């Protein structure tokens, strides 16, 4: 069984491989956007919606943390990504 350090290294390697691909960066940017990671989660008058939004936001922040740790050179582009349509 791999050690915690080996597991962490494998996880970071996996993130680097995904982020090395333009398609991987686009997918990550879309997911961070859907999660509204840098936005507010509060839904006025609806505590369940707020909790749901906060769960999405928390997952987006988790992803951004891994991106920062694994490939910080891609973080700004992912945060500022705009879909070409």
C-alpha positions as CSV (number, residue, x, y, z in Angstrom):
1,X,0.0,0.0,0.0
2,X,1.4,3.4,-1.0
3,X,2.3,5.9,1.8
4,X,0.4,9.1,2.3
5,X,3.2,11.0,0.6
6,X,3.2,8.7,-2.4
7,X,-0.6,9.1,-2.7
8,X,-0.3,12.8,-2.5
9,X,2.4,12.8,-5.1
10,X,0.3,10.6,-7.4
11,X,-2.7,13.0,-6.9
12,X,-0.6,16.0,-7.8
13,X,0.8,14.2,-10.9
14,X,-2.8,13.4,-12.0
15,X,-3.7,17.1,-11.6
16,X,-0.6,18.2,-13.6
17,X,-1.5,15.7,-16.4
18,X,-5.0,17.0,-16.7
19,X,-3.9,20.7,-16.5
20,X,-1.2,20.1,-19.1
21,X,-4.0,19.6,-21.7
22,X,-5.9,22.6,-23.1
23,X,-9.1,20.5,-22.9
24,X,-8.4,19.7,-19.3
25,X,-7.9,23.4,-18.4
26,X,-11.2,24.3,-20.2
27,X,-13.1,21.6,-18.3
28,X,-11.6,22.7,-15.0
29,X,-12.5,26.3,-15.7
30,X,-16.1,25.3,-16.6
31,X,-16.4,23.3,-13.4
32,X,-15.0,26.1,-11.2
33,X,-17.4,28.5,-12.9
34,X,-20.5,26.2,-12.3
35,X,-19.4,25.9,-8.7
36,X,-19.3,29.7,-8.4
37,X,-16.1,29.2,-6.4
38,X,-15.3,32.9,-6.1
39,X,-18.9,34.1,-5.7
40,X,-21.4,34.4,-3.0
41,X,-23.4,31.4,-1.9
42,X,-26.1,33.2,0.0
43,X,-29.7,32.8,-1.3
44,X,-31.9,35.3,0.4
45,X,-34.7,33.7,2.4
46,X,-33.7,30.1,1.4
47,X,-31.3,28.4,3.8
48,X,-31.4,25.1,1.8
49,X,-30.4,26.9,-1.4
50,X,-27.7,28.7,0.5
51,X,-26.4,25.3,1.8
52,X,-26.5,23.8,-1.7
53,X,-24.7,26.8,-3.2
54,X,-22.1,26.7,-0.4
55,X,-21.5,23.0,-1.1
56,X,-20.9,23.8,-4.8
57,X,-18.6,26.7,-3.9
58,X,-16.7,24.5,-1.4
59,X,-16.0,22.0,-4.2
60,X,-14.9,24.7,-6.5
61,X,-12.5,26.1,-3.8
62,X,-11.2,22.5,-3.3
63,X,-10.4,22.3,-7.1
64,X,-8.7,25.7,-7.1
65,X,-6.5,24.7,-4.2
66,X,-5.4,21.6,-6.0
67,X,-4.8,23.6,-9.2
68,X,-2.7,26.1,-7.1
69,X,-0.7,23.3,-5.6
70,X,-0.2,21.2,-8.7
71,X,0.1,23.8,-11.5
72,X,-0.1,27.4,-10.3
73,X,0.9,28.7,-13.7
74,X,-2.6,27.8,-14.9
75,X,-4.6,29.3,-12.0
76,X,-5.1,32.8,-13.4
77,X,-6.3,31.5,-16.8
78,X,-8.8,29.1,-15.2
79,X,-10.2,31.8,-12.9
80,X,-10.6,34.3,-15.8
81,X,-11.8,31.8,-18.4
82,X,-14.5,33.0,-20.7
83,X,-16.3,30.6,-23.0
84,X,-16.0,31.5,-26.7
85,X,-19.5,31.5,-28.1
